[in-house]
């Protein structure tokens, strides 16, 4: 105990492992993928080859294809979001014009009513 507190080891979330597990689930492949350099973690039987490649093996075609499909779908999603934002901006601009016209009309009506009452 330090100053009346328990010392705890802080658990660090492994984003690479999470993403690798997610990608393997989505692509239907098993094994641990790692984002860095698009490689997978070496398996014990591949230790000599992994050592020659700096500790990593290249990703198989299925994982690469799944990653490419994910990127393509995300790109399409982003483009659709941009299109929707542009459309919303256009609608807001038109609504602002209509409000300005209505305010001008109301101002004219107010002036007409004031002139009739005087």
Secondary structure as UniProt FT lines:
FT   TURN            3..4
FT   HELIX           15..27
FT   STRAND          33..34
FT   HELIX           36..38
FT   STRAND          39..41
FT   HELIX           44..46
FT   HELIX           47..52
FT   TURN            53..55
FT   STRAND          56..58
FT   HELIX           61..117
//
